[in-house]
Amino acid sequence: MFLMWPFLTAEHAPPVVAAIARHAARVVYLSSAGVRDGVERQADPINQFHAEVERLIEDSGLEWTFVRAGSFAANALGRAESIRTDVVVREPYGAARKAPIHERDVAEVAVRALTADGLVGARPTLTGPESLTLAEQVAVVGEVLGVRMSGRGEGEAVGDGVEGFLDAADQFLAAAGSFPLPELLHGFAGSLVAAGGDPVLGRAAPGGEREFAQQS
């Protein structure tokens, strides 16, 4: 079974994992590249619930694989309207780095984990091939589209939509344990790039922002 957890806490995960264990022999869980092993508490609430779900699965008796993915390339689709209307992308903390990975590559690893035995008990970390700031990601999209674009982020004026995002994110983080948003977005997972390419797929590196922009 392939499992994506849809909530921001692991509160309701125990009965779900127990039900999976009654009806399946193996589970592949889509986790986060930011999860750290060997610590009681993760650096932020998102990685905290991922770690808690991982522990429940480990204790369930199921065969398992934790696919720890970084930033998804499809998140860039949220910028489409801004690109169409004013050729400017506005996001908070533009200096934060991400290594976007194409969802197709995540799916390919998940299929291998479900249909073969080589990844049982493994925690592969999946990232795109490049660690990019917002400005660098926007430049890639502009290059593919053949237009000059700009990205506005940290320290610059932001639109109402971004301010609303910041308010909502701050409220969530405060309720979940007072994790500071700038430190979260500048954390190690954003700049992580899997060393030596991708050992699961057996190629230099998974497809990332540039390939996704070209295909979109």
N, C-alpha and C positions, 0 to 999 in steps of 0.2 A: 504494500500500500504506500502511496505517496501522500505525505501530510504537509499541508501549509496551515499554520496556526493563524486564525483571523483576528485574534483579540490582542490587546496590549498588556494583558497579564496572563499568568498561567493558572488563574483561579479555578477555571472549569476544566483544566486539562486532565486531572486524574481519572475521572470516569470515561473520558474519551479514549485515553491510552489503554485503559483496562478493556474497553469494548474492542479496540483494535486487536489486542492480544488474544481475545477469545476467538477472533474470526480470521486472523492473518498470521503468517509465520515471519514476515519481514516487513519493516517499515523504513522508508526513506523520508527523512524530515528535512525540509528546507529551513535551515537555520541562518545564522549571521556570521560573517567574517570577523565581526568584532568580539565574539565570545572568547573569553580567556579560560584556559583550563587551570585547575588547581587553586581557584580562588572561591571564597564563599559568596562574595558579592561582586557583581560586574560593575563596569564603569558607568553604566547608564541603564535606564529602565527597559529599553528595548532589548538590549543584550541580556538583561537579567531574566526576562520571561523566556527568551530562547534557551538560556542555560537551564532554567527550571524544567522546561519541557524535555530537553535532552536528558536530564537526570531521571525523569519519570520513565522515559523510554528505556534507558539503560537498565533500570530496575524491573522492567516488565517481563523479562524473559524472551522478548522478541529479538530476532536478528535485526540489526539496524545499521544505517549509514546516515551521518549528519552532513548534509551538503551545506557548507558554510559559504554563502554567497555574499559578495560585496554589493555595491550600488548597481541597480538594474539600468541598462541603457534605455529601456522604454520610459523611464521617468522623464526623459527629455521631451516626450510628447506633451507634457504639461506646459511647455514653453511655446507651443505651436501658435496659439492665438496672439501672444505678444510679438512673435516673429512676423506674423502676417500683418499686424496692424501698425507697428512702429519700428520694426527691425531692431528692437532692443530687448534684452532679456534681463529682468530684474529679479534677483534672488538674494536672501540674506547670506552674509558671510561668504562673499565671493572668493575670498582667498583660500577657503577650505578646499582640499584636494580630494578627488574621487577617482576610482579606476573602474569606470562603467563596464559591465559585462553584458553581452547579448543573451537574452533569455533562452535562445535556441541552444546555447552552449550549456546552460544550467540544465535544461531539459535532457540533453544528450547524456550528461553525467548521471542524472537521476534514472534514466532508462537502463544504463549499464549497471547501476547499483541494484536495480530491481530484478534484472534478468540474468545476472552473472554473480559469481561468488567473490570476485576479487576485491570488492569494496566493503564487505561485511565487517563491521567494527571500525570503519575508517571515518575520518573527519576531514575530507578534502576541503581546502579553502580555494574558492573560485573568484577570480577577479579578471577584469579586462587587462589588456597589455600595457596601458599607459595610465599614469597618475596625473590627472589634469585639474587645474583650477577652473572656476566658472568661466573666466575669460578665455581660457584655452579651449574649453568645450564649445563655447559659442563660436570661436574662430574656426573650429573644425566644421561646424554646421554651415557657417557662412561660406567656407571654401567649397563645400559640396554644392551649395545652392548657387554659388557664383555671385554672392552679394557681400558687401561689407557690413558686418554686424558688430554690436558692442554689448558688453555685459556689465551691469551695475550691481555691485554687491556691498561688501563691508565698508563702512565709512562714507557711503554715498547716499543720496536721497533715494528712498524706496517708495513704491506705490502703496495704496491702501491695502491691496491684496496681500502684499508681503508683510505689512504691519499687522494685519489680521492673523497671518500665519504665525508671526512671532508671539503675539498675545496668546494664541491657542497653545503653541508649543511650550511657552513659559508656564502656563497654567497646568498643563499635563505633567511637565517635569517637576514642578513644585509639589503637586499632589503625589507623585510617584517617589519622591525622595530628595527633592531640591538639587537635582543635577544641573550645573550651569550649562546653558545652551551653547555658548561659544566654545567651551572646552569639548563638549560632545561633538560638535560639527568639525572641530579641528583635531579630533582624536586620531589614534593610529590607524583605525580601520579605513578611514577615508583615503589615506595615502598609501595603503598597502597594495603591493603588486606581487602576485605569486611568483616566487623566484624560480628561474629556470623554465618558464613557460608553464604549460599545464600537463602534469604527468598522467592524468586520467585520460584526456583526449589524445595524448601523444602527438601534439603539435606545438609549435613555438609559443603560442599564446592564444587564448580565446578571443573571439571577435569582440570589439568594444565600440566606443562612441563613433569613430570614423566609419566603420563598417555599417553600423546601425543607421547613421545619417545617410549613407549612400543608398541603403536599401529602402529607406523611408521616402 
